[in-house]
Amino acid sequence: MQPTHDGRYSALGMALAGGRHVFLVALVVLFLLPGCGGSDGEGGSTRSFENGRAERTVSGTYWVLDLAGSWLEMGRQYGGLMGPELRRFHAEITRDVIARGIPEEDQKSTATEAVSQYSSQLQELLLGISQTSGLSYEETLVLNAGMMLLTDAVLGGEPPSACSGIGVWDGYTMDGTLIFGRNWDIDRKAMSRYMRYLAVVVLHPLEGNALANIHPLGNVYLETGMNSRGLFIELNNGEYSDPTVHGEREDTSSVLVTVLNRSDTVQQASALLKSIPADISYILQIADPTHAVSLERPTFDARVRPADDRGLVISYNSFVPPYPAHWWGRVAPPKPSSIDPRYDNMLRLAQSPAYKGLFTPQTMMAYLEVPMEEGGAYHPGTVVQVVAVPAERTIWMRGCDYADWERVPLAGYFDGRRESGADK
């Protein structure tokens, strides 16, 4: 057994040497130390710290954090609950990225630049994490950027040309309920080892909607999430269509936190996103309990693309023609299907007799797992998969090559804090 970061194990050893009475006193003190009340330790299944709680999913695979208060307070809860994991994750991914050719000083400068594009709320969240996690503020920023830095190291600075999503409802599902499936794609071989840190972080700010961020621990920017109204959002890189970068604008993955916090419906979220200029191009899928849309957001405009069929929306990493007239000449056409068949594959598969009208959450999981060479969209870049049912405020998540699908009933976390004034 190894000492903990703050030396509590060593303190317990000294207590044992001091006799039974001192041992019992030491146990009481350990229980009352910040982060230990109601907890069964670093390897246990539940923890508490200040006004935050954490518990493992049913199989024990992933952590779900339940945080409430100001953004700084939620950050403190985050760091106090997950300090051992955050320190370990930081050490592992920093060494990995160094070994892949990005020196530690370059990681620090990139991480600092990234956070400068975040909202003040996310900056406060990161500051709070640094106050209680055992990581310095600079180390906290590097961990937040760790998966982005690893992406740069693996892809050589090229933007990722992966990620896909599908929303089905009406005649595509067994009972008309909307179901959304999402592939988060970069490089599974490089990233599957970090799926042990994949988590769901539920945030209850003092104002607005509560929201859940599905991400590796310490990554506070949002690429897949749901709020307490059942509004679901996922993000696909769109730089192939429009490679322009505006570093002075707020990072879209930071904007999405605000969108989930302030929006109740697809219409509200779409309107808010259209009103905020994009830093880089993304294809954003937004779903609520009634319908889903794909919002294509180049750096100079935004549009809600027409659905692929009644009750069907499919997206990948290119804006899908036909385009508005003023887009021609400003966005690149999609790659031929012979090079990137995912969109055609997903459309054909969803409309096949094996799936159309038969979608359930379990069917969607099977759909997402169909390999690209067999007519699906799953490929060696697929790292995380998520299935969402907004009406039930429930998700299933899967860290590929790490564990099987795990159900996370978010409704209980969203509703559990209402008596405290959050999530109103």
C-alpha positions as CSV (number, residue, x, y, z in Angstrom):
1,M,0.0,0.0,0.0
2,Q,1.4,3.4,-1.0
3,P,1.2,6.7,0.9
4,T,-1.5,9.1,-0.3
5,H,-0.5,12.5,-1.8
6,D,-1.0,14.3,1.5
7,G,0.6,11.6,3.7
8,R,-2.5,10.4,5.5
9,Y,-1.4,6.7,5.3
10,S,1.9,7.6,7.1
11,A,-0.1,9.3,9.8
12,L,-2.2,6.2,10.3
13,G,0.9,4.1,10.6
14,M,2.1,6.4,13.4
15,A,-1.2,6.1,15.2
16,L,-1.0,2.3,15.1
17,A,2.3,2.5,16.9
18,G,0.8,4.7,19.6
19,G,-1.8,2.2,20.9
20,R,-5.4,1.3,20.5
21,H,-6.8,4.6,21.8
22,V,-4.7,6.7,19.5
23,F,-5.6,4.4,16.7
24,L,-9.3,5.0,17.2
25,V,-8.8,8.7,17.5
26,A,-6.8,8.7,14.2
27,L,-9.6,6.9,12.4
28,V,-12.1,9.5,13.5
29,V,-9.8,12.3,12.4
30,L,-9.2,10.6,9.1
31,F,-13.0,10.3,8.5
32,L,-13.5,14.0,9.2
33,L,-10.6,15.2,7.0
34,P,-11.9,17.1,3.9
35,G,-12.8,14.7,1.1
36,C,-13.1,11.7,3.4
37,G,-16.5,12.2,5.1
38,G,-18.9,9.5,3.8
39,S,-16.1,8.1,1.6
40,D,-14.7,4.6,1.4
41,G,-11.3,5.8,0.1
42,E,-9.5,6.3,-3.2
43,G,-10.6,2.9,-4.5
44,G,-14.1,3.1,-3.1
45,S,-17.4,3.7,-4.8
46,T,-18.6,6.9,-3.1
47,R,-16.9,10.1,-1.9
48,S,-17.9,13.5,-0.6
49,F,-16.1,16.9,-0.4
50,E,-17.7,20.1,0.7
51,N,-21.0,20.3,-1.2
52,G,-19.9,17.8,-3.8
53,R,-20.5,14.0,-4.2
54,A,-19.0,11.3,-6.4
55,E,-20.0,7.8,-7.0
56,R,-19.2,5.0,-9.4
57,T,-21.6,3.7,-12.0
58,V,-23.3,0.4,-11.3
59,S,-20.5,-1.7,-12.8
60,G,-17.8,0.4,-11.1
61,T,-16.4,1.5,-14.4
62,Y,-16.8,5.3,-14.4
63,W,-17.2,8.1,-12.0
64,V,-20.2,10.4,-11.8
65,L,-19.6,13.7,-10.0
66,D,-22.4,15.8,-8.6
67,L,-21.3,19.4,-7.9
68,A,-23.3,22.5,-6.9
69,G,-22.6,26.1,-6.1
70,S,-20.6,28.9,-7.6
71,W,-18.2,27.9,-10.4
72,L,-15.2,28.2,-8.1
73,E,-17.0,26.1,-5.4
74,M,-17.8,23.4,-7.9
75,G,-14.2,23.4,-9.0
76,R,-13.1,23.0,-5.4
77,Q,-15.5,20.1,-5.1
78,Y,-14.2,18.6,-8.3
79,G,-10.6,18.7,-7.2
80,G,-11.3,17.5,-3.7
81,L,-13.3,14.5,-4.9
82,M,-11.0,13.4,-7.7
83,G,-7.5,14.6,-6.5
84,P,-5.8,11.1,-6.8
85,E,-7.2,10.5,-10.3
86,L,-6.4,14.0,-11.5
87,R,-2.8,13.8,-10.3
88,R,-2.3,10.3,-11.8
89,F,-4.0,11.3,-15.1
90,H,-1.8,14.4,-15.3
91,A,1.4,12.5,-14.8
92,E,0.5,9.8,-17.3
93,I,-0.7,12.0,-20.2
94,T,2.0,14.6,-19.7
95,R,4.7,11.9,-20.0
96,D,2.9,10.4,-23.0
97,V,2.7,13.7,-24.9
98,I,6.4,14.4,-24.1
99,A,7.4,11.0,-25.5
100,R,5.4,11.9,-28.7
101,G,7.4,15.0,-29.3
102,I,5.7,17.9,-27.4
103,P,8.0,19.2,-24.6
104,E,6.5,20.1,-21.2
105,E,7.1,23.8,-21.7
106,D,5.2,23.7,-25.0
107,Q,2.3,21.9,-23.3
108,K,2.1,24.6,-20.7
109,S,2.0,27.4,-23.2
110,T,-0.6,25.7,-25.3
111,A,-2.7,24.9,-22.3
112,T,-2.5,28.6,-21.1
113,E,-3.5,29.8,-24.5
114,A,-6.4,27.4,-24.7
115,V,-7.9,28.6,-21.4
116,S,-7.7,32.2,-22.4
117,Q,-10.5,31.4,-24.9
118,Y,-12.8,30.0,-22.2
119,S,-15.6,31.7,-20.4
120,S,-14.9,33.2,-16.9
121,Q,-17.1,30.4,-15.5
122,L,-14.8,27.7,-16.8
123,Q,-11.7,29.6,-15.7
124,E,-13.1,29.7,-12.2
125,L,-13.9,26.0,-12.4
126,L,-10.3,25.3,-13.2
127,L,-9.0,27.6,-10.5
128,G,-11.2,25.7,-8.0
129,I,-9.8,22.4,-9.1
130,S,-6.3,23.6,-8.6
131,Q,-7.1,24.7,-5.0
132,T,-8.0,21.2,-3.8
133,S,-6.6,18.6,-6.2
134,G,-3.0,18.7,-5.3
135,L,-2.2,20.0,-8.8
136,S,-0.9,23.5,-9.3
137,Y,-2.9,25.9,-11.4
138,E,-0.5,25.4,-14.3
139,E,-0.7,21.6,-14.0
140,T,-4.5,21.8,-13.9
141,L,-4.5,23.7,-17.2
142,V,-2.1,21.2,-18.8
143,L,-4.4,18.3,-17.7
144,N,-7.4,20.1,-19.1
145,A,-5.6,20.4,-22.4
146,G,-4.1,16.9,-22.2
147,M,-6.4,15.1,-24.7
148,M,-6.1,18.1,-27.1
149,L,-2.3,17.9,-26.8
150,L,-2.4,14.2,-27.4
151,T,-4.5,14.8,-30.5
152,D,-2.0,17.2,-31.8
153,A,0.9,14.8,-31.2
154,V,-1.0,11.9,-32.8
155,L,-2.3,13.8,-35.8
156,G,0.8,16.0,-36.3
157,G,-1.2,19.2,-36.0
158,E,-3.8,18.3,-38.6
159,P,-7.5,18.8,-37.5
160,P,-9.4,15.6,-36.7
161,S,-11.5,14.5,-39.6
162,A,-13.7,12.2,-37.5
163,C,-16.8,12.2,-35.2
164,S,-20.3,11.4,-36.3
165,G,-23.8,11.6,-34.9
166,I,-27.3,10.3,-35.6
167,G,-30.7,11.4,-34.2
168,V,-33.8,9.2,-34.8
169,W,-37.4,9.7,-33.8
170,D,-41.0,9.5,-35.2
171,G,-41.1,6.6,-37.6
172,Y,-37.5,5.6,-37.1
173,T,-37.8,4.4,-33.4
174,M,-40.0,1.7,-32.0
175,D,-42.3,4.1,-30.1
176,G,-41.4,7.5,-31.6
177,T,-39.1,8.4,-28.7
178,L,-36.0,10.4,-29.8
179,I,-32.7,8.6,-29.5
180,F,-29.4,10.1,-30.3
181,G,-26.1,8.2,-31.0
182,R,-22.7,9.8,-31.0
183,N,-19.2,8.7,-32.0
184,W,-16.3,10.8,-30.6
185,D,-13.4,9.9,-32.9
186,I,-9.7,10.7,-32.9
187,D,-7.3,7.7,-32.3
188,R,-8.4,4.7,-30.3
189,K,-5.0,3.1,-30.0
190,A,-3.5,6.2,-28.4
191,M,-6.4,7.1,-26.2
192,S,-8.1,3.9,-25.0
193,R,-5.7,3.7,-22.1
194,Y,-7.2,6.9,-20.8
195,M,-10.8,5.7,-20.8
196,R,-10.3,4.7,-17.2
197,Y,-10.7,8.4,-16.6
198,L,-13.8,8.9,-18.6
199,A,-16.5,10.4,-16.4
200,V,-19.8,12.3,-16.2
201,V,-19.6,15.6,-14.3
202,V,-22.9,17.0,-13.3
203,L,-22.8,20.8,-12.6
204,H,-25.5,22.7,-10.7
205,P,-24.6,26.4,-11.1
206,L,-26.4,28.9,-8.9
207,E,-28.3,30.2,-12.0
208,G,-29.7,28.4,-15.1
209,N,-30.0,24.8,-15.9
210,A,-27.9,22.0,-14.5
211,L,-25.8,20.2,-17.0
212,A,-23.7,17.1,-17.5
213,N,-20.3,17.0,-19.2
214,I,-19.2,13.6,-20.6
215,H,-15.5,13.8,-20.8
216,P,-12.2,12.5,-19.3
217,L,-11.6,13.9,-15.8
218,G,-10.1,17.3,-15.6
219,N,-11.3,18.3,-19.1
220,V,-13.8,21.0,-18.4
221,Y,-14.6,22.1,-22.0
222,L,-17.7,20.4,-23.4
223,E,-18.0,18.3,-26.5
224,T,-20.8,16.0,-25.4
225,G,-23.4,16.9,-22.8
226,M,-27.0,17.1,-21.6
227,N,-28.9,19.5,-19.4
228,S,-31.7,19.1,-16.8
229,R,-34.3,19.9,-19.5
230,G,-33.2,17.0,-21.6
231,L,-31.3,19.1,-24.1
232,F,-28.5,17.1,-25.6
233,I,-25.5,18.6,-27.6
234,E,-22.6,17.0,-29.4
235,L,-19.8,18.6,-31.4
236,N,-18.1,17.4,-34.6
237,N,-15.0,19.2,-36.1
238,G,-15.8,21.0,-39.3
239,E,-12.4,22.4,-40.2
240,Y,-12.3,20.4,-43.4
241,S,-15.1,22.5,-44.7
242,D,-13.8,25.8,-43.4
243,P,-10.2,25.8,-42.0
244,T,-10.3,29.5,-40.8
245,V,-9.3,30.1,-37.2
246,H,-10.3,33.1,-35.0
247,G,-8.2,32.8,-31.9
248,E,-9.7,35.9,-30.4
249,R,-13.2,34.3,-30.2
250,E,-14.5,32.1,-27.4
251,D,-13.8,28.4,-27.8
252,T,-16.9,26.7,-29.1
253,S,-16.5,23.9,-26.5
254,S,-16.7,26.6,-23.8
255,V,-19.7,28.2,-25.5
256,L,-21.6,24.9,-25.3
257,V,-21.5,25.0,-21.5
258,T,-23.3,28.4,-21.7
259,V,-25.7,27.1,-24.3
260,L,-26.8,24.1,-22.1
261,N,-26.9,26.3,-19.0
262,R,-29.2,28.9,-20.7
263,S,-31.3,26.9,-23.2
264,D,-34.3,24.7,-22.7
265,T,-35.1,23.7,-26.3
266,V,-33.4,23.0,-29.7
267,Q,-34.8,26.4,-30.9
268,Q,-33.3,28.3,-28.1
269,A,-29.9,26.6,-28.3
270,S,-29.8,27.1,-32.1
271,A,-30.6,30.8,-31.8
272,L,-28.0,31.3,-29.2
273,L,-25.3,29.5,-31.2
274,K,-26.2,31.5,-34.3
275,S,-25.7,34.8,-32.4
276,I,-22.1,33.9,-31.3
277,P,-19.4,34.0,-33.9
278,A,-17.4,30.7,-34.2
279,D,-13.7,30.4,-33.4
280,I,-13.4,27.5,-35.8
281,S,-15.9,25.5,-37.8
282,Y,-18.0,22.8,-36.2
283,I,-21.1,20.7,-37.0
284,L,-23.2,20.8,-33.8
285,Q,-26.0,18.3,-33.2
286,I,-28.7,19.5,-30.8
287,A,-31.6,17.3,-29.6
288,D,-34.4,17.7,-27.1
289,P,-37.3,15.3,-26.3
290,T,-39.2,16.2,-29.5
291,H,-36.6,16.5,-32.3
292,A,-33.0,17.0,-33.4
293,V,-31.2,19.2,-35.8
294,S,-27.7,19.6,-37.2
295,L,-26.4,23.1,-37.0
296,E,-23.5,23.8,-39.4
297,R,-21.4,26.6,-38.1
298,P,-18.6,27.9,-40.3
299,T,-16.6,30.9,-39.0
300,F,-18.7,33.3,-41.1
301,D,-22.3,32.1,-40.6
302,A,-24.5,29.3,-39.2
303,R,-27.5,27.4,-40.5
304,V,-29.8,24.6,-39.3
305,R,-29.4,22.0,-42.1
306,P,-32.6,20.3,-43.4
307,A,-33.2,16.9,-41.9
308,D,-32.0,13.9,-43.9
309,D,-35.6,12.4,-43.6
310,R,-38.6,12.9,-41.4
311,G,-37.3,11.8,-38.0
312,L,-33.7,11.4,-39.1
313,V,-30.6,13.6,-38.7
314,I,-27.1,12.4,-39.6
315,S,-23.8,14.3,-39.4
316,Y,-20.1,13.8,-39.7
317,N,-17.2,16.2,-40.5
318,S,-18.3,18.0,-43.6
319,F,-21.1,20.5,-44.2
320,V,-23.7,18.6,-46.3
321,P,-24.8,20.1,-49.6
322,P,-26.8,21.9,-50.9
323,Y,-25.3,25.0,-49.4
324,P,-26.7,28.5,-49.2
325,A,-25.6,30.5,-52.2
326,H,-23.2,32.8,-50.3
327,W,-21.3,29.7,-49.0
328,W,-20.1,28.6,-52.4
329,G,-16.5,29.3,-52.8
330,R,-16.1,29.7,-49.0
331,V,-16.5,26.0,-47.9
332,A,-14.9,22.9,-49.3
333,P,-17.2,20.2,-50.7
334,P,-17.3,16.9,-48.9
335,K,-14.8,14.2,-49.6
336,P,-16.0,11.6,-52.1
337,S,-17.7,8.6,-50.5
338,S,-15.0,6.4,-51.7
339,I,-12.6,8.2,-49.3
340,D,-15.0,9.0,-46.5
341,P,-18.1,6.7,-46.7
342,R,-19.5,7.4,-43.2
343,Y,-22.3,9.7,-44.1
344,D,-23.6,7.5,-46.9
345,N,-23.1,4.4,-44.8
346,M,-25.0,5.8,-41.8
347,L,-27.9,7.0,-44.0
348,R,-28.2,3.7,-45.9
349,L,-27.9,1.7,-42.6
350,A,-30.5,3.8,-40.8
351,Q,-33.0,3.4,-43.6
352,S,-32.4,-0.3,-44.0
353,P,-35.1,-2.8,-42.8
354,A,-32.8,-3.9,-40.0
355,Y,-33.0,-0.5,-38.3
356,K,-35.7,1.8,-39.7
357,G,-38.7,1.8,-37.3
358,L,-36.8,-0.5,-34.9
359,F,-34.5,1.8,-33.1
360,T,-34.3,1.5,-29.3
361,P,-31.3,2.5,-27.1
362,Q,-29.9,-1.0,-27.5
363,T,-30.4,-1.0,-31.2
364,M,-28.6,2.4,-31.4
365,M,-25.7,0.9,-29.6
366,A,-25.5,-2.0,-32.1
367,Y,-25.8,0.6,-35.0
368,L,-22.9,2.6,-33.6
369,E,-20.7,-0.5,-33.4
370,V,-21.1,-1.5,-37.1
371,P,-17.6,-1.1,-38.6
372,M,-17.1,1.3,-41.5
373,E,-16.0,-1.5,-43.8
374,E,-19.3,-3.3,-43.1
375,G,-21.4,-0.3,-43.8
376,G,-21.3,1.7,-40.5
377,A,-19.2,4.5,-39.1
378,Y,-17.1,2.7,-36.4
379,H,-13.4,2.8,-37.3
380,P,-10.0,2.8,-35.6
381,G,-10.4,6.5,-34.6
382,T,-13.5,5.9,-32.5
383,V,-12.7,6.4,-28.8
384,V,-16.0,7.2,-27.0
385,Q,-19.6,6.4,-27.9
386,V,-22.7,7.9,-26.3
387,V,-26.4,7.1,-26.7
388,A,-28.9,9.6,-25.3
389,V,-32.6,9.6,-24.6
390,P,-33.5,13.2,-23.9
391,A,-37.1,12.5,-22.7
392,E,-35.7,10.2,-20.0
393,R,-32.6,12.3,-19.4
394,T,-30.6,9.2,-19.6
395,I,-27.3,8.3,-21.4
396,W,-25.3,5.2,-22.1
397,M,-21.5,5.6,-22.6
398,R,-18.8,3.4,-23.8
399,G,-15.0,3.8,-23.7
400,C,-14.0,1.7,-26.7
401,D,-11.5,-1.1,-26.1
402,Y,-11.9,-0.3,-22.4
403,A,-15.4,-1.3,-21.2
404,D,-18.9,-2.1,-22.4
405,W,-21.8,0.2,-22.4
406,E,-22.8,1.8,-19.1
407,R,-26.1,3.4,-18.3
408,V,-26.1,6.7,-16.4
409,P,-29.6,7.9,-15.3
410,L,-28.9,11.7,-15.2
411,A,-32.5,12.6,-14.2
412,G,-31.8,11.6,-10.6
413,Y,-28.7,13.8,-10.4
414,F,-30.4,16.7,-12.0
415,D,-33.5,16.5,-9.8
416,G,-31.6,15.7,-6.6
417,R,-30.4,19.3,-6.1
418,R,-33.6,21.2,-6.7
419,E,-34.4,21.7,-3.1
420,S,-31.2,23.6,-2.7
421,G,-32.2,26.2,-5.2
422,A,-30.0,25.0,-8.1
423,D,-31.4,24.0,-11.5
424,K,-34.2,26.5,-11.5
